[in-house]
Amino acid sequence: MNLKKHLFVCLLAFAAICANAQEIKYGVTAGVNINTLTTNANKERTGFHVGFKTEIDFNKKLYVNAGLMLTSKPWGDLGITTPAWNKTDFWNATPYYLEIPVHVGYKLPVAKNVKIFAEAGPYMAIGLFGSGKYTEKQYDEGFKNLIESKTHDLEDPFKHNYQKRFDWGLGGNIGVELFNHYQLSVGYDWGLKEILGKNTSMKNKTFMISASYLF
């Protein structure tokens, strides 16, 4: 099935969902990302997300949440050592994506004007632009003493396939809704696609804190 057919099927499914909805709400959302890769050779980096969301309610409890967000998922200090040259390179990048999460959720009233909710589902993302750098560190024999360190700026990490442009995975959120308009939530995205190359086991892992407003 080609891309046009995938898009057509998704549009039909979305139209069917909307046709059976009792209420459709629109809103804005923003928050903080804490991102790392599925490897111990890098450190957590802080980014952000901001965008729009649509909640399609079916019975005041069950709903579908679809979003369109600009999100940054930085990663850093990924060390790659070349023993033959007594050298270690440390790579850093800040890629920005256009991300579309689609979650199915459930809201439970716990007090007057207070609901708790949980939701989960897939996300898809396409890389837009970004920046990066790498630092070369040259050591003596046995890597005991640092001889030289040089830092180089990188172009857009999505150019020349340095970092893969497409990402996808699964995500979930839990949170609280106040007065049917204000939402606070924490979430986690599990990337399922290799983003740096074949057989690297390097996928995005993103913890998120979000605040949203539904109109």
N, C-alpha and C positions, 0 to 999 in steps of 0.2 A: 504494500500500500504506500503510495507516494505522499509527499507533504500536503498537497492540495486535498487529497482524500482524507488525511488525518484531520486537517483543519475543518473540512466540511462535516465530518462525523462529530467533532467537538462542538461545532456551532449547533448542530441538530440536538445534541444532548443538552446543551445549555438552554436552548429554546424550550425543550421539553420540561426541564427543571423549572424554568420561569413560569411556564403555563400552569403548573400545578402548585405554584407558591401562593400562600395567603397574603404575604407582605414582602416587599423588597425595600431594603434600606441601603443608603449609600453613606460612606464616611471617609475619613482620613486617618492615617496611622503613621507613627514615627517611633524610632527607638534606637537602641544600642545593640551592636553585634559584637560578640567575642568569638573570634574565629581561629581555628588551627587546622592542621592537616592530620590525616591518620598515619602519623609517624612520630616517633619520639625525638626526631632530629630537628625539631623546630619549636618555636615559642608562640604563645597566644598573642594575637594582635586585636586591637579594638577598632571597629568600624561603625557604620550606621545603616539604617534603612528608613525610607520615607516614601509615602505613596497613597494610593486610594484602595478602598475595599468595598465590596458589595456583599450584603448578607441577605440571603433568600430564605425567609422563614416559612415553615410548613404548618406548624401547629403550636407556635409560641415557645416550643422547646427544641424541636429538631430543625436544623438549618444547614445551608451550604454557604461557606465563606470563600469568595474568590477575590484575589488582590492583584494589583499591578504596582510594583515597587522598584525604585532605584535603591540598590543595596551594594555596600562594599564588603568584601570578604578578604581582608589582608592576611598575609602569612609572612613569617620572618625567621631569620637566622637558621635557614635550612642548610646544614653543613654537608659539603661533599668533599671528601678527602682523596687526594691522589698520592699514595705513598711513594711511588717512583720519583715524583718531583718534590717531595717534602712540602706539599702545599695543601691547604684547605680553603675552599671557596664557601662563603656564606651568602646565601641568596635571600632577597626580600622582594615582595611585590604587594601592590595595592590595586587589585582589579575591581572594576565596577560593573555590575550586572543589571539588566532589566529582568526582574523575576516575577513569575506568576505562580503563586500558591493557590491550590484548590483544596479546601478542607471540608469535611463533614463534621458537624458539631452538635452538641446537646447542651441546653441551658436548664439549670435547676434553680427555681426560686428558693431562697433561704430566709428571706426577711422582706419587709415592705421595701420596694424599690431596689432590692439587692438580689442578684443572681450570680451563681458560679457557673462556669462553662468549661468544657473540654472539647478539643477538636483535633483532627488529624487528617493527613492526606498527602498527595504528591506535590512537588514543585518543579517547575522548569525555569531555566535561566539562560540568557544569552549575554555574553560579554560585550560591553560597549567600548570601554577604554580603560586606561590605568597607567600606573608608573611602577618603577622598580629599580633595584640596584644590586650589585654584588661586590663583595669585598674579598680580594685575594690576600691570603696570609701565607708568607713564605717562612719556613722554619729550617733549623739546622738538622743534622742527622739525629734521628730518634725523636724529632718534634719536641725537643727540650726548650729551645729558645727561639723567640720570634725574631726574624731577621728583617722582614719588610712587610708592610701592609698598604694595599692600594684599593680605593673604592671607585667603582665605575657606575655611572647612571645607565639605566636600560631604557629602551623605547617602550612603547605600549606593549605590555606582556602578551597581548593577544596577537601581535604581529609575528609573522614567520612561525606560527604555531608553537612559540615558546611556552605559552599556557593555552590549553584548549579553550575555545570560545564558548562551548555549550556545557552546561552543567544540569544535573537533575538528581532528584532524590526524594526522600520522605521527611515530613515534618509534623510537629504537633505543638499545641499551645494549651495552657490552662490559665484561667484568670477569673476576674470578677467584673460584673457589669453593674453600674449604678444608674438609677433613674432612666433606664432604657437608652441611654446616650453615651455614657462614659465607660471606657473599658481599660483595665490594666491587666497585663498578661506576661507570662514568661514562656519561652518556647525553645525548641531545639530542632535543627535541621540536620539530617544525616545524608550527606552526599553519597551517591551511588556510582558516580562516574569518575574515572581517573582524570585529573585535570592537568598533570604535568608530563605525561608520557606513558608508554606501554610498560606494564608490569612494575609500576612504581608504588602501588598501594597508597597513593597520595590523593585523598579525597577531602572535600570540605567538611568540617564539623563546626556548626555554628550555634552558640547559645545566644538567645535574644531576650531583651526586655523591651516591651512595647506599651505605648499609650495610644488609644484610639478614641475618636468621637464619631458617633453615628448621627446623621441629620434627621 
